Amino acid sequence: MDREALDRAIVQAREALIRTWEWIGQVFFAPGDLALDWLFTRAPFAAGMFGVESVDDARTMVTALSLISWLLVAVLVKAAYNVIRDTIFCVASLYRRFVAAAAYRFRMIRRAIGAPIRKLDLLLAGREPPFLEEFEISELQLAVLRAQSMRPLGHAITAIEAAEELRIRPLRAQQALSSLAALHLMEVSFATSDGCPGYFLTRPGKAYVASCDTRKLPSQVPRKAPA
């Protein structure tokens, strides 16, 4: 690049910076100019009340009005942002609640439709359907039931093992096991070497886990009658 081209590029860049600065100044002083123009056009007597008698006084007033206007715009933008953010959070929360409620209703409908079908299937297979009491258990209790159902036959689950698998405190795991034993979905069989009692699924517990479409337990697989 020769010297003349470099000088032209510098001049063009300088002119661009000057135009940009002028445009920023025009945008900044636009609210004050509009307010002062309205004041001189609609209420010229008020100019004397504000002490605007010269161009310097007018420029000072324009600067003050522009600064106040942009501060108000910033406050309004921040308030609008807060309103939009809170609205989005509220809508998202309502959406999550709606999805959870819809999923719960869907599970209840599927269980109500599937129970007679499973009962008929058991009757056709020559087996009596297990008695299931109508009750609701928590997600933690259901997770404990599923954790025990995944174990081989003859293996009990303790509060410490359930806490390690589900990543919860042993106290919460013991409370869940005790509540499941009170509902007759699990039973205490023996005390393990670590001092915690071992829990097994009862027959209603196995039927409840099967009704939740977890997996088919070995005890529920039909066996051939001895010859």
N, C-alpha and C positions, 0 to 999 in steps of 0.2 A: 504494500500500500504506500503510495507516494505521500509527500507532505501536504499537497493540496486536498487530497481525499481525506486525510486524517483531520485537517482543519475543518473541512465541511462536516464531517461526522461529529466533531466536537461542538460546532455551532448548532447543528440540528438537535443534538442531545440537550444542549443548554436551552434552546427554544422550547423543546418538549417539556423540560422541567419547569420552565417559566409558565407555560400554558397550564400545566397540571396544578401548579401552585395557585394560579389565578382562578382556576376552576374550583379548587378547594375553598378559596376565600369567598367566591361567589355563593357556593353552597352553604358555607358557615354563616355568612351575613344575610342570607335570603330571608329567614324569619324576621330579623330586625328590620330589614328594608320593607318587607310587606306590612309589618305593624306600623312603621313610621309613615309609610305611604297612606295607609288607611287613616292614621291619625290626622295628617295634613288635609286629606280629601274630605273626610266625614266630620271631623271635629277640629278645625283649625284653632279654635279658641283654647283647646286643651294644650296646644304646644307651648303657649306662654305659661300655663300652669305648671308644666313640667320643666320650665326653664330652658327650652330649646330655642335659642335665638341665632345661632351661627352654625356653620357646617361642622366645626369641631365639636360643638355640643351635640349635634345630630349624630355624628359618627360615634361619639361615646355612648349615646343612648342606643344606637343600633347594635353596638358591640354587647352592651349589657342585655338587651332584649334577646339577641341571638344566643348568648351564653345560657340565659335562663331557659329559652325554648329548647335547646339541645339537652339540657339537664332534665327537663320535664319529659322529653322524648325518651331519654335513657331510663328514667324511672318507669314510664309506661311500658317500655319494651321488657324491662325486668319483671314487672307485674304480669304482663301477658305471658311471658315465659313460665312464670310460676303457675298461672292458671292452666296453661296447656299441659305442663308436666303433671300437675295434680289430677287433671282430667284423664290423662293417659294412664296414670297409676290406678285411678279408680276404675276405669273401664277394664284394665287388665285384671284387677282383683275380681271384679264382677264376672269376667269371662272365666277365670279359673274356678270360681265358685259354681258357675253354671255347668262347666264341664264335669266337675266333681259330682254335682248333684245328678246330672244326666247319666254319668257312668254308674252311679249307685242305683238309680232307678232301672237302668238297663240290666244290671246284675240281678236285681230283685225280680224283674220280669222273666229273665232267662231262667232263674232258679224256679220260679213258679211254673213255668212251662216245662222245664226239664224234669221236675220232681215226679209228675205222673208218668212221664215216659220211662224214667229209670225204675219206677215202681212196677210198671207193666213188664219191663224187661226182666226184672228179678222174678216176677211171678211166672213168666213164661219159661225161665230157666229152672224153675222148681225150687227157688229159694225165697225165704221170707224177707221182705224188705225191713231194714233196721228202723227202729223208732228214733226219729230226730225231733227233739224239742225245738220250738221256735224261739230263737234268741239271736242276739247280735254280739259279735266279739270284735275286738279292736284289731288293727292291722298288725300290731306287735304280737298279739296272741295267735293270729293266723300264721304269721311268719314262724313262730315257735312250733306250731303244729306241722307246718310244711318241713321245717328242719328235722323234726323227729321222723316224719314219714319217709324222708330220703335215706334214713339209716337202715342198715341191714337188720334182718330179724334177730331179735335177742339183744340188741344194743340200745341201752337207755340213753337219755340225754339229761345232763345236769345243768344247773344255772350257770356255772362257769363256762361250759361248752357252748351253751346258747348265747351267752354274752360275747364270747370270742367270735362266733359265726355271724352274729347280727350286729356286732360292734356297738354294744350298749353296755351299761353298767350291770354288774352281777345282781345288784339289788332289784333293778327293773326286770331282769330275766326271771329271778325267783318269784317276784310278784305275779308275773304273767303265768308261770308254771302253777303257782298256788291257785290262781283264779281259774285256770283250765281244769285243775283237779276238782275244784268246787263245782264246776259245771259237768263233771263226770266225763270230760273229753280226754283226760289223762289220769293216770293212777301212779302212785308212788310204789315202787317195787322194793328197792334196797338202797342202802347207803354205800356210796363209792369210796375209794381210797382217799379222795381229797376231802371227805367229810360232807359232801353235798348229796342229797337224795337223788336217786335216778328215777326218771319218769318215762312211762310207756304210753302209747296211744291206746285208749279203750276202743271197744267196738263202735260206739257212737262217734268217737273221735276219728276213727278211720273212715266211717261213712261221711262225716262232715268234710273231711279233707277231699274225699272223692267227689263230693257234691260241688266243691269249688273248682273242679276241673284241674287239679294239680297233676296227678298221675295215678295210674292204677296200681294199687298196692298188691303185693304178692298174696296177702290173705284174702283178697277179693277175687282172685283168679279162680274160675270154676275148676274143680278137680274131678277126675273121673271116679266114679264109684267103684269100690273094690269088686273084683269078679267073684 
